[in-house]
């Protein structure tokens, strides 16, 4: 990477924030009207993609199980 | 599947009202347009299946540069729509075969979209991360005259370090929980998401809170002020506010069980 570390970190964090939302959020349409890509677990795809882009992976275990605790209300 | 090698990428669904007279170009640099059916409006763009068909998507989603560009463009369109109307975003890479299928989608999922629109009406999503400084304070001096020699002194010091680190993490987790509880009072809804892994964030810092909140637009200032105030009150937590986001994380019942099933 050619960017200074801080800027690089900011950009990466911003990207993770964005992917967390566009890949794990949004309405999911299942059924016949969309291409089968809707069945793909995009979170897993993006994690694999992101992880493969990160050289050092000290916390890979934490990445492999994206779970959420809903506390709506 | 359309015969002409194109599909229709769906960005968002709005209930009506004014939305984006001038929307940015879409993920295929295409002109973004709308399709109406069942009292709803879908914001869509025509994309080539060479790049956005099923096989191409499976390949392209593994390419971080492609994924980043596409995600940012998708978000730019959804965000532009959301500035003018209550907007329900669709998951990235929702592609229909043609306009007729989009109309079918709106009709079939009308109740879900209407419920989602009611939930997010007049609201936006805000993200709040807490980053913690877990640096342990200096270990207590066990003294050089402690019995047992250097090895025992080392072990005693190490035990003290570990236990004080545990204590710190427990205390910080409690502080993060209290921040979350305070923010929930100002939000219509909120949830804690799994923290961004340090490797992905390019940092080794600990993130005891990765929260996202659905906040009334007329309380946005109050919410931001509360985050700033909590940041001042919690010396060992650094709070980072992001947003406003289109309400990606609050679009329906499927999220309540954590993972949706087809």
Interface residues (C-beta under 8 A of the other chain):
Chain A: X5 X8 X9 X12 X13 X14 X15 X16 X17 X18 X19 X20 X21 X22 X23 X24 X25 X26 X27 X28 X29 X30 X31 X33 X34 X35 X36 X37 X38 X39 X40 X42 X45 X46 X47 X48 X49 X50 X51 X52 X53 X54 X56 X57 X58 X59 X60 X62 X63 X65 X66 X67 X68 X69 X70 X71 X72 X73
Chain B: X7 X10 X13 X53 X54 X57 X58 X61 X62 X63 X64 X67 X68 X71 X72 X74 X75 X88 X89 X90 X91 X92 X93 X94 X95 X96 X97 X101 X102 X104 X105 X108 X109 X112 X113 X116 X125 X127 X180 X184 X189 X190 X191 X192 X193 X194 X195 X196 X197 X198 X199 X200 X201 X202 X203 X204 X212 X242 X245 X248 X249 X250 X251 X252 X254 X255 X256 X257 X258 X260 X262
